[in-house]
Amino acid sequence: MDSIDYKEARFKFLGIRKHFFKDVTYHITVFDDIVTIGASSDCPNPKYRITLNLDTKINWEINKNRQELEYFEIEYQRGKKIFHAQAKDLLKFKEVLAGKVMFEGIGDLFKPIFQVGKGSSAKVYSARNILDKRVYAVKAIQKSFLKNYEHGNGMQAFQSEVQILKTLSQYEQNFLVLKEIYEGDSTFYLVTSYLEGLSLTRELEKAKTLPEKRLPIQSIKMIMRKLLSNLKILHSHRIIHRDLKPDNLMFAIKNDYSSLILVDFGLATSELQNKYLFPKCGTPGYVAPEILSSRSGQKYNSRVDIFSAGCIFYKLLTGQSLFQGQNFEDVLRSNRHQLYQDGSHITDQSLDLLKKMLNPDGKNRINAIQALQHPFFDLNSEFSTQAMQTSSQQMIKNAIHQLNLAEFESKYNSQIEIGDEKNSKINDLKKYSSITEVQYQQMSLSAKRSSSQFSGTFFQKEPLSIMHILKLQSESSQPMKNSNSQYQL
């Protein structure tokens, strides 16, 4: 047994095991990768050693009258061990372990408020934490789907998503932050930060009411600068998002474009993997050519995200979706009615950056660092913030999108599910994306009172087979103030 260096401890506190005749006090010491529980503060051979990984489960119980933690429970050598401690120590213990182990007891710790998203295998709720009274987003994923999907690869993809979110948890200003992971009998729950702002999709819809039918150029620069800054950090960790699109760009703060963060890492992967899980994936209209044309065993790199960001950039500049081609010249020809220079949005600088981001050759495509250094972001003149929208930009978006998908289907012989742009995905290529295929709808407060708002609990053990996630109750409750947020986890 390895020796223990107690000088490396992150946190120490006293726990009590209650027995019939006499309670026993233990010294609980938390390290980066283990927890020891022994008779003294520097016990060389502690009675309990708990490895910190997702195979370790810790159940939390609260005192419902005082609404504070009362004890934690662990499985040890096929038995249940309960340790009582002071509430403040238990709370600190829980904070240190968050994201490192699998928690249980979510029904006692979170009270659901609204269902804010729904997909084929997952639902997303806003929920209030009983202990700190804050609102979080809770994504509920069915275990059965993960275990049965693609011969069990769904579970592998879920674990990969969790690991990536844990890696990115230090960047709260750039990515959706994973707070805690809970497990029920038939459901996994990912607790993340709650975002007050809208998605870029919703912001683009709002922009259609503006005189120019698109966002001002300075707002576009702010959005693209933050997007590329986020990608710079993401790619520095050798992580590829693989599903960048307006739905997956959200704003942490309402009406603040500098608060843009990336969400939905269900398709994300590491460049360091010997073989990518589900190599062909993404959303039509935002997928890089090398993903579509990849063959078994072939690998691509993080610059596929730059291509997707280029498609988003195009939509910001023109207000329309990109009709793709074999090369940038084809793109120019296909979109010539939308890419005329107007002295503000469509300029030499914006076209040059767009061309470099949409380079069909991934090896020669610009990276995030190079894109941030482009002169486009140096143009700050007030004159350059004004643009005129012409009637040629009123092209039928659905027709363009259908033609684009048909072109991809013809070239790559891919089966593509064609639908609304926000909902359509590459069907047989997307694989695990159906897990995170959570589409969010903005609803009025009155609509929420009548449909999505509820009072209930998350179940640790589902009492009925038809009730997989929530027990809905008819009693009314007060709505949240920030009830117009939408999520993509």
Order of alpha helices (4+ residues) and beta strands (2+ residues): beta-beta-beta-beta-beta-beta-beta-alpha-beta-alpha-beta-beta-beta-alpha-alpha-beta-beta-alpha-alpha-beta-beta-beta-beta-alpha-alpha-alpha-alpha-alpha-alpha-alpha-alpha-beta-beta
